[in-house]
Amino acid sequence: MMQIYPAQSRYHADYGWLKTYHSFSFGDYYDPNNLQFGPLRVLNDDFVAPLRGFGAHPHQEMEIVSIVLKGYLKHEDSAGHTATTTFGGVQRMSAGTGIIHSETNPSPTEEVNFLQLWFLPEVRGLTPSYERTTFNVEKMKNALLPVVAKNPSSPEIAHIHQDLTIYLSDLEAGRELTFAQQEGRRIFFFVIEGDVALNGEAVLHKRDSARITETPALHITSGNGARFMLIDLP
């Protein structure tokens, strides 16, 4: 089963310093039929103006991943962590029993665009933790590159306390990838740029997404090239 969500179906808000698009219920947007997909609770596509951002605020019992698409994102938290990330980097924070953090755009001139994802953890009561990882962008070319996983196989993959893997890919025009899905699991698919066809049927464009279940194999093609994110979920 494959449910397609066009980009324009997302909730949109413009606060001047922040332009945001929500794929799931969040903040002022509430839809009881769109609360989560498996443990994926939030996917916000945020555009933050120079020298602005989200001031210090608390989190509990959530795995929070930030993937920067353009510009720079600075993280600070109550445990003393400070880091700045751009494209090719991932920030992962386990809020656990409670942490306070901020995320801001440190650039005086350039807007930052990043995806923020929240996942329910496998277990509650974790000690709060944070890490920033970097990956080789070239490895995304015509491949599914894991950047976040429960059991990371390299220091380029961020560790998350949930049975999931986030893949990023740059698929060239005319090329194809296949993702084999284990029985009983879910796929969340999000087009960052370009267009893709899934299993020769559904065509997705920039910022469209798909929620996929009961699909043993997902064949991914692109006529003009695409950058996308695929999440393997329980």
TORVEX-372141 format. One record per residue: x, y, z of N, C-alpha, C in turn. Coordinates in steps of 0.05 Angstrom, whole numbers, plus 5000, padded with zeros to 4 digits. Example, Ala and Ser with C-alpha at 12.3 -4.5 7.8 and 13.67 -1.06 7.14 Angstrom:
2
526448865156524649105156526449345156 525749555142527349795143525850015157 
END
This chain:
234
501749765000500050005000501850255000 501050444983502650694981500750934982 501151105002499651355004501451584996 500551744977502151974967501052224980 502952394989502352645001503752864985 502253014968503453234953504553444971 506653584961507953794977505953994987 504054064970502154274977500054184998 500053935005498153835025499253885053 501853955055503054005081501954265094 501854275120501154525134503454725130 502754975125504755185120504255425138 506355525150506155775166508555955160 508056215159510156415154510156615177 512256605193512556785216514557005210 515257045185517157245178520057135180 521057095204523656975208523756675202 521356545203521156265199518956205179 519656045158517655935141517855635144 515555505151515655225158513355065145 513954815139512054635126512054375143 509654305153509454075171508153835156 509453605157508353365145506453225165 506753275191505053155212504153375231 502153305247501053495267503353595284 503353865287505553985302504754275309 505154365333504654635341501754715336 501354925320498655025315496954845297 498354655284496954475265496354215279 493754145280492953885292490953745274 491653505267489853335251489953055264 487852965277487852705291488452475273 488152515247488752295227491552315216 493052505226495852545215497752605238 497852415258499452455281502252335278 502452115264505051975262504951755241 507251655234507451425216509451235229 508551025242510250875259511351055281 513951035287515151215307515851495297 515451545271515951805260513751995268 514352185285512352365296512252645283 514652745274514853015263516753015240 515953155219517753225197517153515189 518853695198518553975191520654065172 519854205151521654315130521854615136 524054695150524254965161526255135145 525455385142527155595130527355815150 529855865160530256055182531956285172 531156525177532556765168535256795182 537056945170539756995182539457105211 541156995228541457075256538857045272 537056875263534656815278534556515284 532556425299532356145305530556085328 530655835337529055735359530655765385 529855945403531255985428531055745446 532355765469532455545488529655445495 529255185492526655065498527054775506 525254655522525754385532524554165514 525753925516524653685504524953445523 523153255520523353005535522452775517 523552545522522652285510522252305480 524252405466524052425437526952405425 527152275402529552265386529252475364 531052675364530752905346533152915327 532552915301534652915280534253165263 536453305259536453535241538353485218 537353515193538953485169538953745154 541253875152541354135139541554095109 539954235094539954215065541454445052 541354675066542654915055543255105078 545555235078546255415099547455275124 547255415147548555315171546655315194 546855115212545055095235546855045259 546355215280547855195305546155085327 547254885341545954755363547454825389 545954885410546954915437544954785456 545954655478544154525497545154545525 543454465544543954495572546054305582 546854105566548953925573551754025564 551754265552554254385544555154335516 553554205500554254145472553754395455 555654445437555454665417556554565391 555054595369556054505343554554655321 555954685299554754805275554954605252 552754585238552554375217551654505191 552554395169551654475142550954215127 550454235100549854005085552153815085 551553555090553653355094553953285123 552253405140552353345168549653295180 549553145202547053075216547353135245 545353255257545253285286543153095297 543852945318541952755332542052815361 539652875372539452925401537352725413 538152585433536252425449535452585473 532952665474532052845495531752685522 531052435520530852265543529352385567 530552385590529252485614528952785615 530252925596529853215594532353375587 532153555568534353715560533253985548 534754195550534054455539536054515517 535054595494536854655472535754885455 537554995438536755195418537955125392 536555205370537555175343537255435328 539455545319539455805307541155815282 540656015266542156065241544356265248 546856175248549056355256549956545234 548956505210549856675187548556945187 550057165183548757425181547557485154 547957305134546957365107545357145094 545756885103544656665088542456525104 540156475091538056315102538956025106 537955895127538455605130535855455125 536055235110533855055106534654785117 533054675135533654415146531054255151 531453995151529253815158529653735187 527553765203527653665231525653445234 526653215244525052975247525052895276 522652825286522452725314521452435312 522752265328521951985329521451905358 519451745363519051625389521251435395 522451435419524651255425523550975431 525350775428524650505434524050465464 525550605481525150585509525150875521 523750905543523651165556525751185578 526251425588528051455610530951455603 531651505578534451515570535951755581 538551735585540151965592540352145567 539852395569540052575546542852565533 542952575506545452565492545252715466 547552775455547652925430550152835413 549852835387552152785370551752925343 553953005332554053115304555852935288 554752845265556352675247556552805220 558552725205558852825177559152585159 558152615135558252405115559352515089 560352335072561352405046559052435026 558452675018556252725000556452574974 558852524965559352384940558252094941 558151984965557151704968554151684965 552751914963549851914957549251854928 551151884911550651864882549851574874 547351554865546251294855546451074876 546151154901546350964923544551054946 543750874963542350934988544350955010 545051195018547151235038545851265066 546451075084545351105112546751335126 545151505139546351735154545451725183 543351575190542451535217541451245219 542251115241541450835245541550755274 540050545281540150435308542850305313 543950165293546550035296548450135274 549550375279551350485258553750315252 554450295227556750125219559250295213 559050565216561350735212560850995228 563051145233562751395248561351615232 560751565206559251755190556251725193 555351525209552551475213551851545242 549851715246549051785273547451555286 547751525312546351315326543751415337 541651255334538951335344537751105360 536251185381535150985399532350895388 532250795364529850695352530650515329 529050315323529750115302529150225275 530750415265530250545240532850615227 532750675201535050775186534150995167 535551215167535051435148537151425126 536251415101538051405078537651665062 539851765051539751985032540951895005 539852004983540851914957540652144937 542652154919542552314895542452124871 540052104859539651914837539752064811 541651984794541952114768539752034749 539252204729537252154709537751884695 535651724693535851474679536951244696 537751294721538751084738536450974756 536950754768534950614784536150504810 534550504831535350384856533050204865 533649994880531549824892532049794922 529949834938530149794966528449554974 529649354986528149114995527149165023 524549135027523349185053522548935067 523348915092522548675108519648685115 518448445117515648425123514948555150 512748705149511848835174513049105179 514749205162516049465166514849675147 515549925151514450145136516750295122 516050435101517850625087516550895086 518151105095517351375090519251495069 518151605048519651705025519151995021 521252155019520952445016522852554995 521752684975523252794953524353074961 526953104962528153364969528253544945 529253434923529353584898528853384875 527753484852527353324829524853164829 524852944814522452774812523252484811 521552314821522052024821519451874814 519751634804517551454800518051214819 515951124833516150904852514650664841 516050444837514950194826513550244799 514550434784513450484757510650604757 509650684780506950784782506851064792 507151094818506951364830509251544823 508651784814510651984807510652194829 512952244841513152444862515052674853 514352914861515853154854517053274879 518453494876519853634898518053664922 518853564945517553574971515053404973 514353244953512353044956513352824974 511552674987512352445004510552214999 511351985008509751735007510151585032 507951455042507951285065507251005054 509150815058508950565043509050335063 507150145060507049905075506449665057 507049425067506449175052507549185024 509949275021511249294995514049174997 514348924988516948784992519348914978 518849044955521049174941520049444930 521749644934521049914923523149984902 522150004877523850074854523650374849 525950514849526050804848527550884822 526151044806527451144781526951444780 528551574763528251864759528851944730 527052094718527452174691529452414689 529452584709531052824708533152844731 533252644747534952654770533552744795 534352654818532952714843534852684867 534252834888535352794914533052724933 533352504948531152424965532052304991 530152275010530652145035528751905037 529851675046528251435050528651345079 526551305094526751215122525450935124 527050745134526150475140525250475169 522650415173521450445199520050185209 519950145235518349905245515449955243 
END
